[in-house]
Amino acid sequence: MIDLRSDTLTRPTPEMLQAMMAAPVGDDVFGEDPSINKLEEMAAEMFGMEKAIFCPSGTMTNQIAIKVHTQPGDEIICHEYSHIYNYEGGGMAFNAGAQARLLKGERGLLSAKDVEANIGNKMDVHAARTSLVSLENTCNKGGGSCYDLSTISEIRAVAKKHKLGFHLDGARLFNALVAKGQKAEDYGQAFDSISICLSKGLGCPVGSLLLGSEDFIFEARRIRKKLGGGMRQAGFIAAAGIYALENHISRLTEDHEKAQNLKDALEKCSWVESIEPVETNIVIFYLKADKDEKAFMEKLKENNILAIGMGQGKLRFVTHLDISDEMIQKTASLLNSL
């Protein structure tokens, strides 16, 4: 099966599994798991931030960050495509009692001008208090779109001016770093908190990290406890994260090249209406209005190829560690034969 639904479908490589099996472990709730401690320290150092905390999922790291940054009744500025709004089960309302102010922007990206124009008036008791700005990089629904550091710096200046928290949902941040030639430290300097996912492009079976200041991560540990996210001998899965950070970042260029190859194949298909720009490992495209999306997906499945529908007429391919060049060639051949 050529599974192009998501990069969450990756499986540990033999080398990663070996590292997991050999991991030294302890009780992380007591702070005594050496592999967890090493992973958290490694990630914090990589981004130039003070501390990190390991969690089971990126949804949990995002939700913890929102809870720490906000008070019930506060408002979060984010893009209408944001994962924290669309795909986390209404968590910002359920966990933090916060609401979202949704902004538009090309391919899921915000501008400083739009952010500043939508900050609530703190002197108006009728309005929710804006307390947090959240960006997503890369933006999933935006087709793996990437922010320029200059734009992030401009939004950071607005957040600082208005004393707002500044959070990054960096589920696929390493894809952005590789694609744009950016440095992790630049992100650590810009954001108050960063969520990074290990179980997507980096190929780990589970796990995400939340980065921030020492005080922020102390509060994050309190929230993680309340959400039930403390784990015991979690070093076995932390070892996968350590291996990935040491070995799987630079190889993301391979996934990006394969995504470009799929885009090239789709451009030759008369039944494709349009394709979003491809910067990283996500390819979003639209069928022409007279084409049946369900029939198209079934045709792919008949040929052992899986894709995903994102709503709003969007179809998505995602390349990843378990997609080979031969799989890309087979997919391209099928697309061009339809």
Residue frames as qw, qx, qy, qz and C-alpha x, y, z in Angstrom:
[[0.000, 0.887, 0.462, 0.000, 0.00, 0.00, 0.00],
 [0.369, 0.282, -0.013, 0.885, 1.25, 3.47, -0.94],
 [0.286, -0.757, -0.558, 0.184, -0.13, 5.45, 1.98],
 [0.299, 0.309, 0.048, 0.902, 0.02, 9.16, 1.20],
 [0.325, -0.784, -0.493, -0.190, -2.64, 10.20, 3.72],
 [0.328, -0.923, 0.119, -0.160, -0.25, 11.63, 6.31],
 [0.440, 0.535, -0.621, 0.365, 3.32, 11.65, 7.58],
 [0.556, -0.453, 0.484, -0.501, 1.93, 10.42, 10.91],
 [0.971, 0.084, -0.012, -0.225, 1.90, 6.96, 9.33],
 [0.402, 0.633, -0.642, 0.162, 5.67, 6.49, 9.49],
 [0.932, -0.342, -0.117, 0.003, 7.07, 3.49, 11.30],
 [0.412, -0.789, 0.425, 0.163, 10.36, 3.38, 13.21],
 [0.607, 0.587, -0.534, -0.047, 13.38, 2.37, 11.14],
 [0.901, -0.121, -0.375, 0.183, 15.36, -0.66, 12.32],
 [0.447, 0.272, -0.379, 0.763, 18.04, 1.69, 13.67],
 [0.332, -0.468, 0.128, -0.809, 15.46, 3.69, 15.59],
 [0.873, -0.325, -0.233, -0.278, 13.96, 0.52, 17.04],
 [0.777, 0.057, -0.433, 0.453, 17.41, -0.59, 18.16],
 [0.123, 0.369, -0.318, 0.865, 17.94, 2.74, 19.92],
 [0.615, -0.433, -0.037, -0.658, 14.57, 2.36, 21.64],
 [0.919, -0.195, -0.342, -0.028, 15.30, -1.15, 22.84],
 [0.684, 0.076, -0.382, 0.617, 18.65, -0.07, 24.29],
 [0.086, -0.719, 0.020, -0.689, 17.34, 3.08, 26.01],
 [0.281, -0.083, -0.708, 0.642, 18.15, 3.66, 29.69],
 [0.348, -0.587, -0.423, -0.596, 14.90, 4.43, 31.49],
 [0.126, -0.088, -0.682, 0.715, 13.53, 5.57, 34.82],
 [0.002, 0.698, 0.702, -0.140, 10.34, 7.14, 36.17],
 [0.243, 0.406, 0.209, 0.856, 9.73, 10.38, 34.32],
 [0.376, -0.796, -0.342, -0.327, 7.02, 11.54, 36.74],
 [0.677, -0.651, -0.046, 0.340, 9.82, 11.59, 39.32],
 [0.212, 0.932, -0.274, -0.103, 12.08, 13.31, 36.77],
 [0.533, -0.531, 0.650, 0.109, 14.33, 10.25, 36.77],
 [0.855, 0.369, 0.349, 0.110, 14.15, 8.96, 33.21],
 [0.410, -0.509, 0.358, 0.667, 17.59, 9.69, 31.69],
 [0.345, 0.260, 0.670, 0.604, 16.37, 9.33, 28.10],
 [0.008, 0.870, 0.481, 0.109, 13.49, 11.76, 28.64],
 [0.339, -0.834, 0.015, 0.436, 15.84, 14.21, 30.34],
 [0.455, -0.224, 0.510, 0.695, 18.33, 13.93, 27.49],
 [0.256, 0.536, 0.652, 0.472, 15.66, 14.49, 24.83],
 [0.113, -0.928, -0.350, 0.053, 14.22, 17.54, 26.61],
 [0.404, -0.711, 0.197, 0.541, 17.66, 19.06, 27.13],
 [0.461, 0.028, 0.605, 0.648, 18.66, 18.36, 23.54],
 [0.176, 0.705, 0.585, 0.360, 15.56, 20.03, 22.12],
 [0.225, -0.933, -0.184, 0.214, 15.78, 23.05, 24.42],
 [0.457, -0.527, 0.355, 0.622, 19.44, 23.55, 23.50],
 [0.436, 0.290, 0.640, 0.562, 18.70, 23.16, 19.79],
 [0.060, 0.801, 0.457, 0.382, 16.21, 26.05, 19.91],
 [0.267, 0.304, -0.289, 0.868, 18.11, 28.11, 22.46],
 [0.541, -0.580, -0.162, -0.587, 15.26, 27.90, 24.95],
 [0.250, -0.557, 0.632, -0.477, 15.51, 27.20, 28.65],
 [0.437, -0.078, 0.846, -0.294, 13.40, 24.07, 29.10],
 [0.508, 0.070, -0.615, -0.599, 11.28, 21.48, 27.34],
 [0.572, -0.073, 0.677, -0.458, 8.64, 18.94, 28.32],
 [0.140, 0.084, -0.898, -0.408, 7.85, 15.67, 26.53],
 [0.596, 0.162, 0.393, -0.681, 4.20, 14.79, 25.89],
 [0.603, 0.176, 0.776, 0.065, 2.32, 12.05, 24.05],
 [0.446, 0.601, 0.575, 0.330, 1.01, 14.28, 21.26],
 [0.227, 0.186, 0.136, 0.946, 1.21, 17.63, 19.52],
 [0.355, -0.657, -0.435, -0.504, -2.40, 18.29, 20.46],
 [0.656, -0.622, -0.347, 0.250, -1.42, 17.98, 24.11],
 [0.513, -0.167, -0.040, 0.841, 1.59, 20.30, 23.78],
 [0.003, -0.415, -0.314, -0.854, -0.55, 22.89, 21.99],
 [0.496, -0.671, -0.447, -0.323, -3.34, 22.62, 24.54],
 [0.652, -0.477, -0.294, 0.511, -0.94, 22.89, 27.46],
 [0.352, 0.062, 0.082, 0.930, 0.60, 26.00, 25.93],
 [0.207, -0.551, -0.391, -0.708, -2.81, 27.60, 25.41],
 [0.621, -0.651, -0.437, -0.005, -3.79, 26.84, 29.00],
 [0.604, -0.339, -0.181, 0.698, -0.59, 28.35, 30.40],
 [0.239, 0.160, 0.206, 0.935, -0.82, 31.47, 28.22],
 [0.287, -0.421, -0.366, -0.779, -4.51, 32.26, 28.83],
 [0.212, 0.088, 0.700, -0.676, -7.25, 32.69, 31.40],
 [0.210, 0.493, 0.842, 0.054, -10.87, 31.53, 30.91],
 [0.203, 0.872, 0.362, -0.259, -12.69, 33.97, 28.68],
 [0.184, -0.631, 0.403, 0.637, -9.55, 35.11, 26.86],
 [0.741, 0.634, 0.096, -0.199, -9.20, 35.20, 23.10],
 [0.614, -0.294, 0.554, 0.480, -6.58, 33.62, 20.87],
 [0.461, 0.726, -0.206, -0.467, -5.67, 35.08, 17.49],
 [0.500, -0.184, 0.791, 0.300, -4.99, 32.38, 14.92],
 [0.254, 0.214, -0.596, -0.731, -5.58, 31.61, 11.26],
 [0.786, 0.066, 0.110, -0.604, -8.85, 30.02, 10.23],
 [0.793, 0.297, -0.523, -0.093, -6.82, 27.04, 8.97],
 [0.096, -0.592, 0.695, -0.396, -5.13, 26.51, 12.34],
 [0.543, -0.034, -0.838, 0.034, -4.80, 23.00, 13.69],
 [0.073, -0.071, -0.691, 0.716, -5.51, 24.27, 17.22],
 [0.462, 0.178, 0.157, -0.854, -8.92, 25.42, 15.99],
 [0.692, 0.233, -0.397, -0.556, -9.88, 22.78, 13.42],
 [0.776, 0.147, -0.611, -0.056, -8.39, 19.52, 14.61],
 [0.225, 0.208, -0.759, 0.574, -8.02, 19.54, 18.40],
 [0.327, -0.442, -0.835, 0.009, -11.59, 18.75, 19.39],
 [0.256, -0.825, -0.203, -0.461, -12.47, 22.23, 20.59],
 [0.727, -0.215, -0.437, 0.483, -9.70, 21.86, 23.14],
 [0.214, 0.257, -0.185, 0.924, -9.05, 25.57, 23.57],
 [0.503, -0.451, -0.111, -0.729, -12.63, 25.96, 24.84],
 [0.863, -0.315, -0.380, -0.104, -12.75, 22.68, 26.76],
 [0.767, -0.122, -0.344, 0.528, -9.36, 22.91, 28.45],
 [0.354, -0.009, -0.159, 0.921, -8.67, 26.64, 28.70],
 [0.062, 0.761, 0.558, -0.324, -12.11, 28.23, 28.40],
 [0.114, -0.492, 0.261, 0.822, -10.71, 30.41, 25.62],
 [0.637, 0.653, 0.381, -0.153, -12.17, 31.44, 22.29],
 [0.574, -0.011, 0.444, 0.688, -10.58, 31.98, 18.90],
 [0.312, 0.799, 0.012, -0.514, -10.50, 35.04, 16.70],
 [0.751, 0.160, 0.542, 0.342, -9.99, 33.56, 13.27],
 [0.107, 0.752, -0.244, -0.603, -8.10, 35.51, 10.63],
 [0.845, 0.505, 0.172, 0.040, -7.71, 34.92, 6.92],
 [0.138, -0.777, 0.515, 0.334, -4.44, 34.92, 5.03],
 [0.698, 0.496, -0.438, -0.272, -2.99, 33.29, 1.97],
 [0.747, 0.188, -0.633, 0.083, -2.24, 29.58, 2.49],
 [0.754, -0.506, -0.402, 0.119, -2.71, 29.73, 6.25],
 [0.554, 0.010, -0.217, 0.804, -0.20, 32.51, 6.91],
 [0.174, -0.897, -0.369, 0.170, -0.89, 35.64, 8.97],
 [0.405, 0.558, -0.061, 0.722, 0.53, 39.14, 8.65],
 [0.306, -0.196, -0.481, 0.798, 1.52, 41.52, 11.44],
 [0.206, -0.109, -0.131, -0.964, -0.92, 44.11, 10.09],
 [0.612, -0.309, -0.547, -0.480, -3.88, 41.74, 10.34],
 [0.573, -0.274, -0.667, 0.388, -2.86, 40.54, 13.79],
 [0.161, -0.102, -0.320, 0.928, -2.62, 44.07, 15.16],
 [0.345, -0.167, -0.271, -0.883, -5.95, 45.05, 13.62],
 [0.695, -0.302, -0.552, -0.347, -7.70, 42.21, 15.45],
 [0.357, -0.028, -0.697, 0.621, -6.37, 42.63, 18.98],
 [0.309, -0.733, -0.593, -0.130, -9.25, 43.28, 21.36],
 [0.040, -0.690, 0.158, -0.705, -9.58, 46.57, 23.24],
 [0.457, -0.094, -0.757, 0.457, -8.47, 45.76, 26.78],
 [0.094, 0.047, 0.367, -0.925, -10.49, 48.71, 28.09],
 [0.593, -0.072, -0.320, -0.735, -13.74, 47.36, 26.63],
 [0.408, -0.174, 0.793, -0.417, -15.44, 45.14, 29.20],
 [0.810, 0.323, 0.174, -0.458, -17.75, 43.80, 26.48],
 [0.672, 0.574, -0.456, -0.102, -14.86, 42.31, 24.50],
 [0.958, -0.208, -0.038, 0.195, -12.85, 39.18, 25.20],
 [0.255, -0.857, 0.391, 0.220, -9.31, 39.95, 26.28],
 [0.807, 0.511, -0.285, 0.084, -6.78, 39.02, 23.62],
 [0.583, -0.713, 0.390, 0.016, -3.91, 37.22, 25.33],
 [0.627, -0.244, 0.670, 0.314, -2.25, 34.96, 22.77],
 [0.567, 0.629, -0.310, -0.433, -1.20, 34.88, 19.12],
 [0.726, -0.168, 0.661, 0.092, -0.63, 31.41, 17.66],
 [0.448, 0.603, -0.477, -0.457, 1.02, 30.62, 14.32],
 [0.909, 0.001, 0.416, -0.016, 1.34, 27.26, 12.56],
 [0.337, 0.772, -0.497, -0.209, 4.52, 26.47, 10.60],
 [0.080, -0.051, -0.606, -0.790, 4.31, 24.65, 8.31],
 [0.549, 0.128, 0.284, -0.775, 0.57, 25.15, 7.87],
 [0.395, 0.091, 0.913, 0.045, -1.13, 21.83, 7.21],
 [0.443, 0.674, 0.572, -0.146, -4.29, 23.14, 5.51],
 [0.186, 0.876, -0.185, -0.405, -2.14, 25.68, 3.67],
 [0.879, 0.459, -0.118, 0.048, -0.34, 22.86, 1.89],
 [0.830, -0.209, -0.036, 0.517, 2.81, 22.80, 4.02],
 [0.256, 0.853, 0.028, 0.454, 3.30, 26.55, 3.60],
 [0.681, -0.213, -0.292, 0.637, 6.21, 28.21, 5.42],
 [0.142, -0.973, -0.130, 0.126, 6.66, 31.55, 7.14],
 [0.510, 0.582, -0.235, 0.588, 9.52, 33.89, 6.34],
 [0.537, -0.322, -0.474, 0.619, 11.46, 34.85, 9.46],
 [0.069, 0.142, 0.011, 0.987, 10.88, 38.51, 8.63],
 [0.493, -0.440, -0.414, -0.627, 7.10, 38.01, 8.93],
 [0.700, -0.420, -0.544, 0.194, 7.51, 36.16, 12.21],
 [0.413, -0.096, -0.281, 0.861, 9.66, 39.00, 13.55],
 [0.172, -0.295, -0.175, -0.924, 7.01, 41.55, 12.58],
 [0.652, -0.479, -0.463, -0.363, 4.26, 39.59, 14.32],
 [0.662, -0.259, -0.489, 0.505, 6.53, 39.08, 17.33],
 [0.183, 0.112, -0.150, 0.965, 6.96, 42.85, 17.60],
 [0.447, -0.403, -0.286, -0.745, 3.18, 43.32, 17.60],
 [0.753, -0.400, -0.523, -0.011, 2.71, 40.64, 20.26],
 [0.546, -0.136, -0.395, 0.726, 5.41, 42.19, 22.44],
 [0.030, -0.277, -0.036, -0.960, 3.98, 45.69, 22.00],
 [0.601, -0.380, -0.208, -0.671, 0.57, 44.53, 23.22],
 [0.282, -0.387, 0.767, -0.427, 1.96, 42.15, 25.88],
 [0.902, 0.101, -0.037, -0.417, 0.54, 39.05, 24.24],
 [0.675, -0.291, 0.665, 0.132, 1.88, 35.53, 24.42],
 [0.513, 0.604, -0.443, -0.419, 3.36, 34.20, 21.18],
 [0.720, -0.157, 0.672, -0.074, 3.02, 30.48, 20.49],
 [0.386, 0.463, -0.634, -0.484, 4.11, 28.33, 17.56],
 [0.900, 0.068, 0.386, -0.189, 2.40, 25.12, 16.56],
 [0.172, 0.680, -0.649, -0.295, 5.50, 23.68, 14.95],
 [0.895, 0.015, 0.408, -0.179, 4.16, 20.21, 14.22],
 [0.841, 0.378, 0.203, 0.329, 6.11, 20.24, 10.96],
 [0.115, -0.957, 0.170, 0.205, 8.61, 22.94, 11.90],
 [0.557, -0.408, 0.587, 0.423, 11.62, 20.86, 10.86],
 [0.571, 0.503, 0.556, 0.334, 10.20, 20.69, 7.35],
 [0.136, 0.981, 0.122, 0.059, 10.12, 24.49, 7.32],
 [0.427, -0.771, 0.368, 0.296, 13.67, 24.78, 8.71],
 [0.619, -0.075, 0.642, 0.446, 15.02, 22.50, 5.99],
 [0.457, 0.666, 0.519, 0.279, 12.97, 24.00, 3.15],
 [0.069, 0.984, 0.090, 0.140, 13.76, 27.62, 4.03],
 [0.647, 0.322, -0.338, 0.602, 17.32, 27.12, 5.27],
 [0.327, -0.779, 0.082, -0.528, 16.38, 28.59, 8.65],
 [0.321, 0.261, -0.764, 0.495, 17.90, 28.05, 12.08],
 [0.516, -0.525, -0.677, 0.018, 16.09, 26.61, 15.08],
 [0.384, -0.303, -0.374, 0.788, 17.66, 29.25, 17.34],
 [0.075, -0.146, -0.206, -0.965, 15.89, 32.02, 15.42],
 [0.525, -0.459, -0.562, -0.445, 12.56, 30.46, 16.37],
 [0.592, -0.402, -0.564, 0.411, 13.60, 30.09, 19.98],
 [0.229, -0.127, -0.154, 0.953, 14.32, 33.81, 20.11],
 [0.231, -0.223, -0.364, -0.874, 11.02, 34.76, 18.48],
 [0.623, -0.403, -0.510, -0.435, 8.44, 32.66, 20.34],
 [0.437, -0.516, 0.478, -0.560, 7.44, 32.33, 23.98],
 [0.684, -0.109, 0.699, -0.178, 6.52, 28.69, 23.42],
 [0.446, 0.423, -0.627, -0.478, 7.03, 26.18, 20.63],
 [0.843, -0.018, 0.482, -0.237, 5.39, 22.80, 20.07],
 [0.303, 0.519, -0.711, -0.365, 7.38, 20.38, 17.91],
 [0.929, 0.024, 0.165, -0.332, 6.13, 17.00, 16.77],
 [0.236, -0.510, 0.808, 0.178, 8.40, 13.97, 16.55],
 [0.559, 0.154, 0.812, -0.064, 5.88, 11.54, 15.03],
 [0.608, 0.734, 0.129, -0.274, 5.47, 13.16, 11.62],
 [0.607, 0.732, -0.308, 0.021, 8.39, 13.83, 9.28],
 [0.088, -0.670, 0.707, -0.210, 10.95, 12.77, 11.86],
 [0.663, 0.144, -0.704, -0.211, 9.47, 9.29, 11.90],
 [0.073, -0.191, 0.818, -0.538, 8.97, 8.58, 15.61],
 [0.238, -0.356, -0.889, -0.163, 6.10, 6.33, 16.70],
 [0.337, -0.811, -0.475, -0.049, 4.80, 8.83, 19.28],
 [0.541, -0.509, -0.219, 0.632, 5.64, 12.06, 21.06],
 [0.235, 0.814, 0.134, 0.514, 5.91, 15.83, 20.94],
 [0.517, -0.219, -0.339, 0.755, 7.84, 18.46, 22.85],
 [0.056, -0.945, -0.260, -0.191, 6.81, 21.82, 24.26],
 [0.597, 0.086, -0.177, 0.778, 9.61, 24.38, 24.63],
 [0.145, -0.897, -0.196, -0.368, 9.68, 27.59, 26.66],
 [0.002, -0.675, 0.480, -0.560, 11.18, 29.41, 29.61],
 [0.250, 0.057, -0.885, 0.389, 11.88, 27.61, 32.88],
 [0.308, 0.136, 0.507, -0.793, 8.85, 29.21, 34.52],
 [0.646, 0.223, -0.259, -0.682, 6.62, 28.41, 31.55],
 [0.598, 0.139, -0.780, -0.122, 7.62, 24.74, 31.48],
 [0.004, 0.014, -0.807, 0.590, 7.12, 24.46, 35.25],
 [0.525, 0.220, 0.285, -0.771, 3.51, 25.52, 34.74],
 [0.637, 0.284, -0.539, -0.472, 3.29, 23.24, 31.72],
 [0.294, 0.107, -0.932, 0.182, 4.22, 20.27, 33.92],
 [0.278, 0.145, 0.629, -0.712, 1.38, 21.19, 36.27],
 [0.642, 0.328, -0.058, -0.691, -1.08, 21.26, 33.38],
 [0.505, 0.279, -0.786, -0.224, 0.30, 18.04, 31.89],
 [0.012, 0.012, -0.908, 0.420, -0.38, 16.36, 35.22],
 [0.452, 0.279, 0.423, -0.734, -3.97, 17.60, 35.27],
 [0.658, 0.409, -0.305, -0.554, -4.50, 16.37, 31.71],
 [0.926, -0.121, 0.341, -0.104, -3.15, 12.93, 32.64],
 [0.701, 0.673, -0.234, 0.037, -0.11, 13.20, 30.42],
 [0.265, -0.703, 0.654, -0.091, 2.58, 12.10, 32.86],
 [0.916, 0.200, -0.331, -0.103, 4.28, 8.87, 31.79],
 [0.780, -0.559, 0.271, 0.079, 6.60, 6.53, 33.66],
 [0.600, -0.303, 0.550, 0.496, 9.35, 4.69, 31.74],
 [0.539, 0.796, 0.186, -0.206, 8.79, 6.91, 28.71],
 [0.208, -0.699, 0.540, 0.421, 12.46, 6.79, 27.81],
 [0.575, 0.119, 0.762, 0.272, 11.79, 3.96, 25.38],
 [0.416, 0.769, 0.449, 0.183, 9.87, 6.39, 23.16],
 [0.108, -0.947, 0.144, 0.265, 12.12, 9.33, 24.01],
 [0.549, -0.351, 0.604, 0.459, 15.01, 7.35, 22.56],
 [0.520, 0.533, 0.581, 0.329, 13.21, 7.43, 19.21],
 [0.086, 0.986, 0.146, -0.014, 13.09, 11.22, 19.47],
 [0.409, -0.731, 0.406, 0.365, 16.79, 11.43, 20.25],
 [0.592, 0.027, 0.667, 0.451, 17.60, 9.24, 17.27],
 [0.387, 0.756, 0.485, 0.208, 15.34, 11.31, 15.02],
 [0.063, -0.985, 0.044, 0.157, 16.86, 14.64, 16.03],
 [0.440, -0.594, 0.552, 0.386, 20.30, 13.23, 15.38],
 [0.391, -0.083, 0.809, 0.431, 19.55, 11.43, 12.10],
 [0.309, 0.532, 0.770, 0.167, 16.26, 12.34, 10.44],
 [0.085, 0.793, 0.181, -0.575, 16.23, 16.11, 10.00],
 [0.004, -0.526, 0.510, 0.680, 18.40, 16.54, 6.91],
 [0.186, 0.117, 0.919, 0.326, 16.66, 13.67, 5.10],
 [0.313, 0.636, 0.523, -0.474, 13.44, 15.73, 5.00],
 [0.183, 0.555, -0.397, -0.707, 14.71, 17.15, 1.71],
 [0.037, -0.004, 0.947, 0.318, 13.96, 13.73, 0.20],
 [0.172, 0.561, 0.770, -0.251, 10.30, 14.05, 1.19],
 [0.175, 0.724, 0.057, -0.665, 10.15, 17.55, -0.29],
 [0.072, 0.375, -0.696, -0.608, 11.61, 16.36, -3.58],
 [0.081, 0.234, 0.961, 0.126, 9.07, 13.53, -3.77],
 [0.192, 0.682, 0.524, -0.473, 6.25, 16.00, -3.14],
 [0.160, 0.625, -0.301, -0.702, 7.52, 18.11, -6.04],
 [0.010, -0.113, 0.900, 0.421, 7.49, 15.00, -8.24],
 [0.147, 0.503, 0.840, -0.141, 3.85, 14.40, -7.37],
 [0.174, 0.735, 0.159, -0.635, 3.07, 18.03, -8.14],
 [0.060, 0.430, -0.623, -0.651, 4.79, 17.67, -11.53],
 [0.067, 0.177, 0.957, 0.219, 2.63, 14.62, -12.27],
 [0.146, 0.652, 0.647, -0.367, -0.58, 16.39, -11.26],
 [0.098, 0.629, -0.137, -0.759, 0.26, 19.37, -13.49],
 [0.081, 0.189, -0.788, -0.581, 0.01, 17.06, -16.49],
 [0.090, 0.366, 0.922, -0.088, -3.48, 15.86, -15.55],
 [0.102, -0.324, -0.405, -0.849, -6.34, 17.51, -17.42],
 [0.497, -0.591, -0.596, -0.220, -8.82, 16.68, -14.64],
 [0.485, -0.406, -0.389, 0.670, -6.96, 18.76, -12.03],
 [0.052, 0.938, 0.307, 0.154, -8.37, 22.24, -11.50],
 [0.083, 0.868, -0.325, 0.366, -5.49, 23.68, -9.46],
 [0.819, -0.136, -0.399, 0.389, -2.57, 22.79, -7.20],
 [0.363, -0.930, 0.036, 0.053, -1.38, 24.74, -4.19],
 [0.317, 0.758, -0.534, 0.199, 2.30, 25.79, -4.23],
 [0.944, -0.233, -0.204, 0.111, 4.45, 22.98, -2.84],
 [0.006, 0.848, -0.439, 0.297, 7.16, 24.05, -0.40],
 [0.346, -0.464, 0.771, -0.266, 7.59, 20.99, 1.78],
 [0.062, -0.070, 0.991, 0.091, 6.06, 17.49, 1.92],
 [0.370, 0.484, 0.674, -0.419, 2.37, 18.31, 1.44],
 [0.003, 0.041, 0.606, 0.795, 0.61, 18.45, -1.93],
 [0.328, 0.494, 0.605, -0.531, -2.90, 19.92, -1.98],
 [0.025, 0.031, -0.621, -0.783, -4.89, 19.89, -5.20],
 [0.507, 0.345, 0.397, -0.683, -8.44, 20.32, -6.45],
 [0.375, 0.255, 0.827, 0.333, -10.38, 18.29, -9.02],
 [0.151, -0.109, -0.365, -0.912, -12.36, 20.02, -11.72],
 [0.482, -0.009, 0.351, -0.803, -15.98, 20.65, -10.81],
 [0.811, 0.159, -0.243, -0.507, -17.34, 17.91, -13.07],
 [0.518, 0.262, -0.803, 0.137, -15.14, 15.23, -11.50],
 [0.786, -0.507, -0.215, -0.281, -16.35, 12.95, -8.71],
 [0.090, -0.700, 0.618, -0.347, -14.05, 13.13, -5.69],
 [0.773, -0.249, 0.509, -0.286, -15.33, 9.87, -4.19],
 [0.925, 0.374, 0.067, -0.007, -14.81, 7.99, -7.44],
 [0.400, 0.762, -0.439, 0.257, -11.30, 9.42, -7.72],
 [0.361, -0.580, 0.641, -0.349, -10.40, 8.28, -4.20],
 [0.901, -0.001, 0.383, -0.204, -11.82, 4.82, -4.92],
 [0.789, 0.586, -0.168, 0.078, -9.75, 4.57, -8.10],
 [0.093, 0.722, -0.608, 0.317, -6.62, 5.35, -6.10],
 [0.623, -0.366, 0.594, -0.354, -7.55, 2.76, -3.50],
 [0.946, 0.269, 0.114, -0.140, -8.11, 0.12, -6.17],
 [0.691, 0.582, -0.305, 0.303, -4.48, 0.70, -7.12],
 [0.771, -0.355, -0.327, 0.416, -3.25, 0.49, -3.52],
 [0.279, 0.273, -0.116, 0.913, -2.80, 4.25, -3.13],
 [0.278, -0.731, -0.591, 0.198, -4.37, 6.18, -0.28],
 [0.154, 0.368, -0.016, 0.917, -4.94, 9.95, -0.12],
 [0.133, -0.497, -0.679, 0.523, -7.08, 12.10, 2.15],
 [0.016, 0.709, 0.413, 0.571, -9.85, 14.64, 1.69],
 [0.298, -0.098, -0.426, 0.849, -9.48, 17.79, 3.76],
 [0.094, 0.758, 0.555, -0.329, -12.90, 19.31, 3.11],
 [0.138, 0.815, -0.049, -0.561, -13.62, 22.43, 1.07],
 [0.784, 0.611, -0.031, -0.101, -12.84, 20.40, -2.04],
 [0.026, 0.778, -0.628, 0.007, -9.22, 19.81, -1.03],
 [0.992, 0.012, -0.115, 0.048, -7.35, 16.57, -1.67],
 [0.208, -0.852, 0.476, -0.060, -3.99, 15.89, -0.08],
 [0.905, 0.162, -0.313, 0.239, -0.90, 13.79, -0.63],
 [0.358, -0.857, 0.360, -0.091, 1.81, 13.75, 2.06],
 [0.762, 0.386, -0.483, 0.192, 5.25, 12.27, 1.47],
 [0.587, -0.703, 0.331, -0.229, 7.25, 10.77, 4.30],
 [0.268, -0.580, 0.769, 0.021, 9.91, 8.35, 5.46],
 [0.590, 0.042, 0.805, -0.049, 8.03, 5.24, 4.30],
 [0.654, 0.701, 0.195, -0.205, 7.37, 6.49, 0.75],
 [0.633, -0.240, 0.493, 0.546, 10.02, 5.33, -1.68],
 [0.112, 0.449, -0.422, -0.779, 11.01, 6.70, -5.09],
 [0.039, -0.098, -0.924, -0.367, 9.39, 3.66, -6.67],
 [0.051, 0.591, 0.746, -0.302, 6.10, 4.45, -4.91],
 [0.110, 0.659, 0.021, -0.744, 6.21, 8.00, -6.22],
 [0.080, 0.268, -0.706, -0.651, 6.86, 6.74, -9.74],
 [0.000, -0.321, -0.940, -0.112, 3.95, 4.29, -9.52],
 [0.077, 0.682, 0.522, -0.506, 1.62, 7.01, -8.20],
 [0.090, 0.566, -0.256, -0.779, 2.70, 9.45, -10.92],
 [0.035, 0.053, -0.858, -0.510, 2.13, 6.82, -13.62],
 [0.036, 0.510, 0.854, -0.096, -1.36, 6.10, -12.34],
 [0.079, 0.695, 0.260, -0.665, -2.27, 9.78, -12.15],
 [0.109, 0.476, -0.461, -0.740, -1.14, 10.35, -15.71],
 [0.031, -0.080, -0.931, -0.354, -3.15, 7.34, -16.94],
 [0.163, 0.503, 0.732, -0.430, -6.49, 8.46, -15.50]]
